[in-house]
């Protein structure tokens, strides 16, 4: 069977390189595609082209940026099934989750299209004293310039879209390095962008080796680095020089079940199981720690474990599969080791814990030691830790007992507890009566502590990719002599 070969994109144009990167079906392990691999000279050419495109992109009128984004919406809808299957193959994502991500991809471009013509300024009142009488202030937002984007494997369509779509709306040319594990979705987006009239050099999409990727971070001609991935992001920030940096670096999200939720346990458990195990737990805001009030704990544990045991694992191309493979065997071995470590430290394994190649069974533990990696670090896989609490304040303190702070969920009927959680939880977002895995593509999204720096979500990302420029006008007819 012939293997499809995908070009990279250099300055808006497809380009076949001499070297290629193999992309494997994450479930079967079979070779699925080959993509062109950028070398150092190609990356240099892409950065130079992006810098040269700064002025043309700045002059590319908002209505024209909107038209480009609307074209993407239409074409991505037409290629919906192809995009979903590419996710299923390159990321091992169950087909229903893959279809959900394609839907969000389209939403993200649709939101950006609307925002492209709504990047407004302000009119600060400068007449604050007699000295400034007759002075008027105007502020507009202007594009930062050429941007660098580095994206991870777990949402290879939508996390690319969350950088690419606002960059187009803002008028910023960009170079993008997609994950070497899942480059296909980004390259399909490149095919769609190449159909538009974006100025030459407005975009380059370059799969490349890690050892060749330093210019994406360190090149001073680039005005912004937006990175989504692991804790290596802090090292990249240190190497980024004078450029602006936006980081989204994961979490170990907690979800609190308040004591007044006893009559809602079945519905809550359904949401918890989804949040903990969708796409095999490979999400920055997956439910990792469940904190249930002691009065509800036994009942919640029983329902939760039964629901987890009932999850269908298998081929992600089958519509009834809920749990697919992890991205590679190394990820599964790592997390299997974390489970073993917790059990040796005194944790109780309620279900799961077994592994076959890159497939780790959905696992649940309780009584996990405080210092175990399952409590302290980001699991990024199908493992959940359960524990009980005696008071809501204790639950908040426990949720905050983490180096991460991306999002947290709280199920409660109490307005006082809602407001207290919003005030106290050290996270970027508090989700009430739902799981921390909830995200809408126009809301501000990002974290504190080790979870990152800055915010994504279309409106927030446009703000990160633009800067204010002040105009002061002196009215000589009004000025005091």
N, C-alpha and C positions, 0 to 999 in steps of 0.2 A: 504494500500500500504506500502510495506517495505521501510524503510529509509536507504540509503547507509551509511555505517560507514567507515571512513578513519583513518588509523593509522598515528601517527606522525613518525618522523625519528630520531633515536638516534644513533650516530656514524655509519651512513650509512645504518642502519637496521630499518625496520618498527617495530613499537612498539605500542601495544594497552595499553592505560592507564585505570585506574579504573574510572577516571572521564572523562566526555565528554562535548563538546561544541556544542550547537545546531546552525546550519546555516540555515537561512530562505531565501526563495524566496522573493526578495525585492519588487516584484510587487504584488504577490498574498498574501504574508504574511504566506504562508504555510511552514511547516518544510521541508527542502530540504535534509539535510544530518546531520550527527553527526561526529565530529572529536575528536580524542583522545586529551586529555588536559594534558600538562606537569605540574608536580608538582616541588617543590623546589629541591628534590633529583634528578629528571631527568635532570633538568637544570644544576645542579652541575656536573652530570655525563657527560653531553654534553660538557661543558667547559673543563673539565679535558681531555676528549677524543680529543678535538681540539688541546689542548696544546701538548698532546702526539703525535699528527699527524704533528706537525710543521716540524720536521726533515724529516719524510718520504715524506711530500708534497714538501719540498725544493729539495729533491733528485728525485722527480718524474719528469722525463725529459720533456722538452717543447713539444717534438713531442707526448708524451703520454698525456699531458694535452690537446693538440690540438685534439687528437683522442677522448678523452672524450667529448669535446665540439662538435665535428662533429657528434658523436653518438646522442647527445641531439638534434642537428638540424634535423637529420633524423627521430628520434622518435617523436619529437614535430610536424613535418609535418604529420606523420601518425595519430597523435591524434588531428589534427587541429579542426575538428568539435566538438569533446568532450570538448576541451579547450574553444572554443567559447561559447558553451552552458553553461559551468560552470560559465563563466563570466556573461552571460545573467542572470543566476539564482542568483548567490551570490552577484553580484554587481548591478543588475538591469540595466545593460548596454545594449542598443539596439543592436540587433544581428549584424548589419553592423559595428558598432563601435567595438563590441567584436571581429569580424573577423579581423578588422584592428589591434587590439592590439595583437592578436595571430601572425599576420604577422610580427609585430615589435618584438615580443618575439623571433621568429625564426631568424630575422635579427640580433638581439643583440647577440645571441649565435654564429651566423655565423661570425660576426665581431670579437668576442672574440677568436674564433678558429684561425682566420688569425693572430691576434696579439700575440697569445701565443708563436709563434716562432720568434717574431720580437721585443722582449724586449732587446734592445741593450744598450751598454754602450758608454763611451766616452774615448778619449785619450788626456787628457790635456797636453799641452806642459809645462814642468816644467823648461826647460832651459832658464829662463828669465834673468839670470845674470851669471857671472863667478862662483859664489858660488854654483850654482845648475847644473853646467855642468856635464853631464854623468848620470843625474837622469831622469827616465821616469815614467810617470803617466798613470794609467789605472783605469777606474771606471766602475763597473758593478752594476746592480740593483738586489737586493735580496728581497725576500718576507719579509714583516713585521712580519708575524706570524699569530696567531689565531685572527680572526676578528669577530665582533658582528654586526649583521644587524637587523634593525627594519624597517618594511615597512608599508605603509598605505593601505587604502581600495580602492582607486580610480583606480589604475592600478595594480591589484593584481598579474598579470603575468609579465608585462614588468618592473615594478619597482623592483620586486624581481630579474629579470634577470639582471638588471643593477648593482646589487651587487654580485650575485652569479657567473655570467659568468666571469667578470674580476678577481674575487678571484681565480677561477680555473686556469685561464690563468696565473695569477701572482704566483701561488703556495701557496696560503694561505688557511688553513682550516678555517671553519666558523661555527657559530651558528646563526640561523635565527629565529626571531620572526615575523611571518606574522600577519597582522591585524586580530583581533578576529572576525571582521565582514565579512572578505573575505579570509578565509584560504585555500580554496579548490585548487586554482590554484597553490599555492606554494607547496602543498602536491603532486599534480600531477607531478610537476617538480622533487620533491623528488623521486617519483617512477621511473622516468627516470634516475636520477643520481644513484639510487641504482642498476641499471643494469650495471654500469661501473666498472672498476677496480681501482677506486680512493682508496688511502690508507685508512685503517680503521680510523675512526674519522675525515675524511676530511670534513664531513658535518653533521649537525643536523638541522632539521626543526621542531620547537616546538611551536605550538599554546599554549598560556598560558594566565592566568589571569593577569591583569595589576599589581595587588598587588604582584605577584610572579616574575615580570620581572626585578627587580632591578639588579640582577647579570649581565644581558646583558649590563648594563651601568657601574656599579661600580667595577666589578671584575678586579683587576689589572693584572691578567694573560692574559687578552685580550689586544691586541696591537692597535686595531682600533675599533671605533664605527662609523658606517655609519647609519644615521637616516634620514628618509624622513617622514615629517608630519607637524604638526603645531608649534606654537611658544613655546610649551613645550620643543622643542629641545634645547633652550638656558639653561633651567634648567638641562636637561640631560648633557649638556656640563659641567656645573659646578659640576656635580656629577661624571664625568667620570675619574677623577684623572689624571694620567700621560699619558693615552692612547691618540693617535691621534683621532681627531673627524672631521667627514665630515657631514654637515647638509644641507638639502634642505627643506626649510620651507615655501614655497608658495609665493604668490604675489597678487597684484591687477592691473594686466597689463593694460597699456594704449596703444591705437593705434591711431596714428596721421594721418589725411587725409589732405594732403597739398592742397593749392589752385589751383594747376595745374591739378587736377585729375577729373575735371568736366565731361570729356568724357568717364570716366571709372567707373562711379558710380555704374552701375548695377553689374559689376563684383566684385567691392570692397564690395558692400553690401552682395553679396553671401558669400564671404570669412568671413566678419565680423559676419554674422549670424552663420555660421558654428563654428567659433572660440568662440563665446559667449555661444552657447547652446549645442555643442556636449557633449554627456554623461551628459546631464542636467547641464552643467557648472561646473562639479566637476573635475576641472583640475587646477593645480597651475598656468598655463599660459593661462587660458581662457581670452578672451577679456572682461574686466570688465568696462573699461572707454574708450569711443570713443570720440576723440577730432577732430572735423571737422572745416575747415576754414569757416568763416562766409558766404562767397560767395556760399558755397556748402551745408551749414547746413540744410536749409529747404528741399532741394531735397533729401539729404541723409536720413534725419529723416523720410520723407514720405515713401521712399522705404524700409527702415530698419523696421519700424513698420509693414508695410504690409507683409513683408516676415516673420517676427516673428509670426504674427497672423496666418499665413498659415502653421506653423509647425505642424506636426501630433504628438500628444501625445497619449500614450497608452501602450499596452503590449509590452515590449521590445523584446519578441520572434517573433513578427510580423515584417516582413521585411520592411514594409512601415512606421514603427514607428521611429521618429527621437528623440522625447523627452520622456525619461523614468522616473522612480521615482528617488527621492533622496535616499541616503543610509538608512535613517530611518526618522521617523516622527519628531524626535527632530531637525534634520537638517532643515526640511521644516518649522517647527514652528519658529526656530531662524531667518531664512531669511525672512519669512513673517513679523516678527516683525521689521526687519531692513527696509523693504519697508514701513510699516506703520509709522515708526519713521521719515523717509525721507519726506513722504507726509505731516505729521503733522508739519514738519519744513518748509514747503513751496514748496516741490518738486511737479512736475506734473507727474502723472502716465499716460503713453501713452497707455499701454496695460498690461494685466496680473494682478498680485497681489492676485489672489485667490488660495486657497489651498484645497486639499482633501487628508486626511491622509498624506502620504509622497510624494505627488505629488503637486508641486508648478507650477502654470502656468508660461510660459515664459513671463518675465516682462521687460518693458523698462520705464525708467524715465528720465526726464530732470529737470534742475533747482534744482538739489540736493544740499542742503547746504554743504559748505566745511567741516564742522565738523561731518557730518552724517557718520555713520558706513559704508554705501555703498561706500563712497568716501575714507575713511581712512583705512578700514580693508579688509581682503580677503573674498569676498562673498561666493565663492565655491558653486555656484548654478546658476540657470537660470535667472539671473538679470543683466541688462546692464544699464549703466549711459551714457547719451549723453550730450555733451556740445560743444559750438563753441569757436573759438579763432580768434583773429584779425591778429596776426603775428606769424611766425614760431618760433621765439624766445620765445614768450609767450606760445606757445604749448609745447616747450621743458621744460620750467619752470614748467608748469602745470603737465606734466608727471612726473617730478622729485619731485613734491610736495607729497611725499609719504614716509612712513617708509620702504616700500618694494622696491626691485630692482632686479627682476628676468629676465624678458625679456620685450621688447617693440617693437611694430611694427610701421613702417612709410611708408605711400604710398606717393611717390614723384618722379617726373622726374628730379629733380635738383641734380646734383652731389655735388654742394656746400652744399645743405641741407642734403644730405646723409652723407657727411663727418662731418658736424656740429653735426648731431644727434649722430654719432659714438663717437665724442669727448665729447659731453655734457651729454648725457643721462646716468644716474647713475644706470646701470643695468648690468647683466652678459652677455646679448646678445641683439643686435639690428638687427631686421629683416626688410629689405627694400623691399617694394612692396609686402608684405604679412603680415599676422597676427602674433602677438607674440606667438600664439599657435603652430607655426611651430617648429618641432624638428626632427632631424635625429639622429639616435642612436650612431653615431661615433663622433658627434661634442661635444666640451666642453659645459657642461650644469651646471649652478648653478647661484647663485645670490650674491648680496651685500646687505648691510644694514640688515634689518630684514629677508631678504630672504634666508640667509644661509651662509655657510662657506665651501670653497673647491669646487671641480668640479667633476661631473660625466660625462657620456659618456665613452665608453670603454677605449680609450687610456688614458684619464684623470684619470679614476678610477684605472687603473693598476698603474699609477704613484703614486696615493695616497696610494696604497696597497704595494708598494715597497719602498726601500730606497737605496741611493747610498752607495757603499762600495769602498773605495779607496785602490789601490795597488801602492806602490812606489818601483821601482827597481833601484838600483845603479849599473851602469855599471863600474866595477872596472878597466876595461881596458881603459876606457875613463876618469876616475876621475882624477882630479888634485891632486898630492901628498900633 
